[in-house]
Amino acid sequence: MSTSRMRDNVERWLIHEGLSFEDAKNSENTFQILVKHAGQYGIPIEIFEPKAQAGILVIGAKVTMKNNQISRYLGFNDDEKKKFEKKVSDFCYSVQAINKMINEDGKQKIGVYVVLDDKENINQQTVFDAMDKVSEMHEKTSRFLMKTF
């Protein structure tokens, strides 16, 4: 599936489902789309194709840590940060999320992602199933942070 075709398909499926979205710029990705309200929890979800992995579709969301959590995290030494990140990573693994710690706009965030890499099986159903899964993983990760941090 060519890049423009994958992007066209994703946009067509989003329009078909009546979801509003916009282009997001990211130099690391061939294309990136931000869906404003997606999944059962109505969260912003990103859909993108990394330039380094043509034909791979990544669907994800970012859990923004609360201000008091960010302050606490920033007060950690390197060892404490590694322990915390491992705890988050282990939790994300338990809910089948690929995760990444992100510092963006002065906020600490935890990205949770689903990767679709079987070109023949990237279709409207698998994309929307992945969006629902990401929405659920976002909610679970957010609750995990509130309980444990």
N, C-alpha and C positions, 0 to 999 in steps of 0.2 A: 504494500500500500504506500503510495507516495506521500510525502509530507503534506502537501496541499490537499490531497484527497482525504487523509486522516483528519486534518483540521476541518475540512468541509463537512465530513461525516459527523464529527462531534458537534459542530455548530448546528447542522440540520437536526440532529437528535434533540438538542437542547431546545431549539425553536419548536419542534414537534411536541415536546412536553410542556411548552409554555413557560420555560425558565428564562429569566433575564440574566444576561452575562455581558462581560466586556473583555476586550483584549488587555492583557497585562504584558508589560515589557520586561524581559529578562534575557540578558545576553547569553546565558547558559543554555537556553531552550530554543528549539526551532520555532515553537509557538507556545503560548500560554494563555489560557482563558480562565477568567475568574467568574464562577457562577455565584450570584449574590446570595441566594437562599436555596439550599439544596438538602436533600435527605430528610429524614423524619424530624430532625431537630432544626431545620431551616438555617443552617450555618453557611458561611462563605466557603466554597470548595474550589481548589485550583485543579485544572486539568492541563497537563503539558507533556511535550515530547522533548526529552533532553537531547541537545545536539550530539553529545557523546554516545548516545544510544538510539540511533534512528530506528523507528518502528516500534519503540517502547512507549506506552502511554502510562503516565503517572497521574494518579488521582489522589489529592491530599487536602488536608486542612491543618490550620495552625491553632494550637491552644495557647492563648496568651496568659502568661502567669499574672496573678494579681499583684498590685504594687507591693504589698507586704511580703509576698513570696519572692519577688524580684529582689527586694532589699535584703532579705535573708540569704538568697542565693549569692548575690554579689558580695556579701560579707564572708562567704566561705573561702577557705584556703583551697589551693589546687586539689589536695587530697579529698577534702569534703565535697568539692564540686564533682570529682570523678565518682565518688561513692553515690552521690545523688543521681548523676547521669546514668550510672549503672542500674540503680533502682528503677528509674524511669524506663530505661531500655528493657529491663527484665519484664516490667509490667506490660509495655507495648508488645513485646514478644508474646506474652500470654494472651493478648487479644489479637494476635496475628497482624500487628501493625509494624511497618518499617518506620523507624523514627529518626529524627534529627533535631539536635538542639540548635536554635536559631536566635541570633540577636538582630532585631530589625526595628527600626524607628525608635531606638532607645528602650525597647521592650524585650524581655526574654520570652521566647516562645518555644513550644515543642511541636514540631511538625509530625503528623501521622499520615502514612501513605500506603496505598495499594498500588502495585505495579502490574500492569497488563502487558504481557510480552509475547503472547501467542497471536501473531498477526491475523491468522485465519479466524480467530475467535474474538477479535475486538469488534463487537457489534453493539447496537443500541442496548440490548438487554444486559450484556456484561458491564458496560459503562455505568448504567443506572444501578445495577447491583453493587458495583464498586462504590458508587457515590453514597448509597445507603449504608454500606459497611463503614466507609470513612466517617460518615455522620455519627454512627454508633460508636466508633473508636474515639472520636473527638469527645463525645459525651462521657465515655468511660474514663478517658485520660483526665478530663477536667475534674471528674468526681474523685479519681485517684489522688490528684494533686491536693484537692481540698481536704481529703481525709488524712493523707500522710505527710503533708508539708505545711 
